[in-house]
């Protein structure tokens, strides 16, 4: 049975890679995200010293100042630090906040939501009221208040962002599992004596997971933008650490004289979030058997089919 499941997983993985290769925008977005992940993984080790090293005689160098070395390809800041090196190192800090926050909220909210939706009754009512209370506070405002009271740190930022985003996954998983718990295959599993958690793990979670992963991809953009906003306001990542939002905050006062200090990290934020959004849209279609044909049919024929359906 394990070998069969492993083979099925390999077939599904190869099918997804084939669908990804046929979508030009999704392929480019995947490449961008893989590059950002690579920078986050090896950036601090390879460029950590270069990102903090000051060259006071080479301050505010414009982009393409390769005469001072390849490190100044994107220019330097007011302390003569390489913008390129700081951009690469900042990717690690930004990802170290966004990825754990999304993973924690995804795991906790998904398990909680499937448990509440599957059992219904008071479990569902209490869970939904807790989610409503958390959602009644805007995520950014809640983060600002908490981080203003407590010491701004990476751990505190991850905790407050994860707690604020749990209701998103809780409500999604609850709605999906509540609909699935009345299906025939779930009743058959109960008839054969399968426990509740085993039924959720084997029959409910595999169906709900694609939707939750799509939500997580979109939520990743929101969390990253929130972290950047907190750093911009001065209550997020604190020096000597560096993030993309902090770089924008530090360069906003020099936009007229040294625009590149703030513009390049801002572009990094925009490109990464747009890429994640494209991947989320692609994943939503690729994991839906009823919509997957859109990724295999040529665009011109797709329009003809859509026109016939409308007519």
C-alpha positions in Angstrom: 0.0 0.0 0.0 2.8 2.4 0.9 4.5 1.6 -2.5 1.3 2.3 -4.3 0.8 5.6 -2.6 4.4 6.6 -3.3 4.0 5.8 -7.0 0.7 7.7 -7.2 2.4 10.7 -5.5 5.2 10.5 -8.1 2.7 10.4 -11.0 0.8 13.4 -9.5 4.1 15.3 -9.0 5.2 14.7 -12.6 1.8 15.7 -13.9 2.0 19.0 -11.9 5.4 19.7 -13.3 4.2 19.1 -16.8 1.3 21.5 -16.2 3.6 24.1 -14.7 5.9 23.9 -17.8 2.9 24.7 -20.1 2.1 27.9 -18.2 4.7 30.5 -19.0 3.8 33.0 -16.3 3.6 30.3 -13.6 7.0 29.0 -14.7 8.6 32.4 -14.4 7.0 33.0 -11.1 8.3 29.7 -9.8 11.8 30.6 -10.9 11.6 34.0 -9.1 10.4 32.3 -5.9 13.1 29.7 -6.1 15.7 32.4 -6.6 14.4 34.3 -3.6 14.5 31.1 -1.6 18.1 30.5 -2.7 19.1 34.0 -1.7 17.4 33.5 1.7 19.2 30.2 2.3 22.8 31.2 1.3 22.7 35.0 1.5 23.7 35.5 5.1 26.6 33.0 4.8 28.0 34.4 1.6 27.2 38.1 1.8 26.6 38.7 5.6 29.9 40.6 6.1 29.7 42.5 2.8 26.2 43.7 3.7 27.4 45.4 7.0 30.9 46.5 5.7 31.0 50.3 5.4 32.9 52.2 2.7 32.6 55.8 3.7 34.4 57.0 0.6 31.9 55.2 -1.6 28.7 56.4 -0.1 25.5 56.9 -2.2 27.1 55.4 -5.3 24.5 55.1 -8.1 23.6 51.8 -9.7 26.1 50.2 -12.2 29.1 51.6 -10.2 31.1 48.6 -11.2 34.3 50.5 -11.0 34.2 50.1 -7.2 33.5 46.4 -7.5 30.7 44.0 -8.5 29.1 44.5 -5.0 28.1 48.0 -6.0 26.1 46.9 -9.1 23.0 48.3 -7.5 24.8 51.2 -5.8 25.5 51.9 -2.1 23.7 53.6 0.8 24.7 56.6 2.9 27.2 54.5 4.9 28.8 53.0 1.8 27.2 49.6 2.2 26.4 47.5 -0.8 22.7 47.7 -1.7 23.0 44.4 -3.6 24.5 42.5 -0.6 21.9 44.0 1.8 19.1 43.1 -0.6 20.2 39.4 -0.7 20.7 39.2 3.1 17.4 41.0 3.7 15.6 38.2 1.8 16.6 35.8 4.5 15.2 38.0 7.3 11.9 38.6 5.4 11.4 34.9 4.5 12.3 33.9 8.1 9.3 35.9 9.3 6.8 35.3 6.5 7.3 31.5 6.0 7.1 30.4 9.7 4.1 32.7 10.3 2.2 31.2 7.4 3.2 27.6 8.3 2.1 28.0 11.9 -1.2 29.6 11.1 -1.8 27.0 8.3 -1.1 24.0 10.5 -3.0 25.3 13.6 -5.9 26.8 11.7 -6.3 23.8 9.4 -6.3 21.1 12.1 -8.6 23.3 14.3 -11.0 24.0 11.4 -11.3 20.4 10.3 -11.9 19.2 13.8 -14.6 21.8 14.4 -16.3 21.3 11.0 -16.2 17.5 11.2 -17.7 17.3 14.7 -20.1 20.3 14.3 -22.2 21.3 17.4 -20.7 23.3 20.2 -17.1 22.8 18.9 -18.0 24.6 15.7 -19.9 27.4 17.4 -17.1 28.1 19.9 -14.4 28.0 17.2 -16.3 30.4 15.0 -16.8 32.9 17.8 -13.1 32.8 18.6 -12.3 33.4 14.9 -14.8 36.3 14.8 -13.1 37.9 17.8 -9.7 37.7 16.3 -10.9 38.9 12.9 -12.6 41.9 14.5 -9.2 43.4 15.0 -7.3 44.4 11.8 -4.1 42.3 11.5 -1.8 45.3 11.0 -3.4 47.2 13.9 -3.2 44.2 16.2 0.5 43.7 15.3 1.2 47.4 15.9 -0.4 47.3 19.4 1.3 44.1 20.5 4.7 45.0 19.2 4.5 48.5 20.7 3.8 46.9 24.1 6.4 44.1 23.8 9.9 44.2 22.4 10.0 44.1 18.6 11.7 40.9 17.6 11.5 38.2 14.9 9.9 35.8 17.3 7.2 38.3 18.5 6.5 39.3 14.9 6.0 35.7 13.8 3.8 35.0 16.9 1.5 38.0 16.4 1.2 37.5 12.6 0.5 33.7 13.0 -2.2 34.3 15.6 -3.8 37.0 13.5 -4.0 34.7 10.4 -5.2 31.5 12.1 -8.9 32.4 11.6 -8.5 32.5 7.8 -7.5 28.8 7.7 -9.9 27.9 10.5 -12.9 29.2 8.6 -11.9 27.7 5.3 -11.1 24.3 6.7 -14.3 24.3 8.8 -16.5 25.1 5.8 -14.8 22.4 3.7 -14.9 19.6 6.3 -18.5 20.4 7.4 -19.6 19.8 3.8 -17.5 16.6 3.5 -18.5 15.0 6.8 -22.0 14.1 5.3 -20.5 12.5 2.2 -21.0 8.8 1.6 -17.4 7.9 1.7 -17.2 9.4 5.2 -20.3 7.5 6.3 -18.7 4.3 4.9 -15.5 4.9 6.9 -17.5 5.3 10.1 -19.4 2.1 9.3 -16.2 0.2 9.1 -15.2 1.6 12.5 -12.7 4.2 11.5 -12.0 6.7 14.2 -12.8 10.4 13.8 -9.2 11.6 13.6 -8.3 8.7 11.3 -11.2 9.7 9.0 -10.1 13.3 9.0 -6.5 12.4 8.2 -7.3 9.8 5.5 -10.4 11.2 3.8 -11.0 14.8 4.7 -7.5 16.4 4.8 -6.4 15.3 1.3 -9.5 17.0 -0.2 -9.2 20.2 1.9 -5.4 20.5 1.6 -5.3 21.9 -2.0 -7.7 24.8 -1.1 -5.7 25.5 2.1 -2.4 25.6 0.2 -3.9 28.1 -2.3 -5.0 30.3 0.6 -1.6 30.0 2.1 0.1 31.2 -1.1 -2.1 34.3 -1.1 -1.7 34.8 2.7 2.1 34.6 2.2 1.9 37.9 0.2 -0.2 39.5 2.9 2.2 38.5 5.8 5.2 39.7 3.9 3.6 43.0 3.2 2.6 43.3 6.8 6.1 42.6 8.0 7.4 45.2 5.6 4.9 47.7 6.8 5.8 47.1 10.5 9.5 47.5 9.6 8.7 50.7 7.7 6.9 52.0 10.8 9.9 51.2 13.0 8.4 48.5 15.1 9.3 45.5 13.0 12.8 44.2 12.2 15.4 46.3 14.1 19.0 47.1 13.1 21.6 45.6 12.8 19.2 43.0 11.2 17.9 44.1 7.8 14.7 43.3 5.9 13.2 44.6 2.7 10.8 46.8 4.6 13.5 48.2 6.8 15.6 49.1 3.8 12.6 51.0 2.3 12.2 52.8 5.6 15.9 53.7 5.8 15.9 55.0 2.2 12.7 57.0 2.2 14.5 60.2 3.4 16.9 60.0 0.5 14.5 59.3 -2.4 15.4 62.6 -4.1 19.2 62.1 -3.9 19.6 58.3 -3.7 16.4 56.7 -4.9 17.9 53.2 -5.4 18.2 52.7 -1.6 14.4 52.4 -1.3 13.3 51.5 -4.8 15.2 48.2 -5.2 13.9 46.6 -2.0 10.5 47.9 -2.9 10.7 46.2 -6.2 11.8 43.0 -4.5 8.7 43.1 -2.4 6.4 43.7 -5.4 8.0 41.0 -7.6 7.9 38.4 -4.8 4.3 39.1 -3.9 3.2 39.1 -7.6 5.0 35.8 -8.2 3.4 34.2 -5.2 0.0 35.5 -6.3 0.5 33.9 -9.8 1.5 30.6 -8.3 -1.6 30.7 -6.0 -3.9 31.3 -9.1 -2.1 28.5 -11.0 -2.4 26.1 -8.0 -6.1 26.8 -7.6 -6.7 25.7 -11.2 -4.2 22.8 -11.2 -5.6 21.2 -8.1 -9.2 21.4 -9.3 -10.1 18.5 -11.7 -13.0 20.5 -13.1 -10.7 23.4 -14.1 -7.4 21.6 -14.9 -8.2 21.5 -18.6 -7.6 25.2 -18.8 -3.9 24.6 -18.3 -3.7 22.0 -21.1 -5.8 23.6 -23.8 -4.2 26.3 -26.0 -5.2 29.9 -25.2 -7.1 30.4 -28.6 -9.1 27.2 -28.2 -9.7 28.0 -24.6 -11.4 31.3 -25.7 -13.5 29.4 -28.2 -14.7 26.9 -25.5 -15.4 29.8 -23.1 -17.4 31.6 -25.8 -19.5 28.5 -26.6 -20.1 28.0 -22.9 -21.3 31.6 -22.6 -23.6 31.2 -25.7 
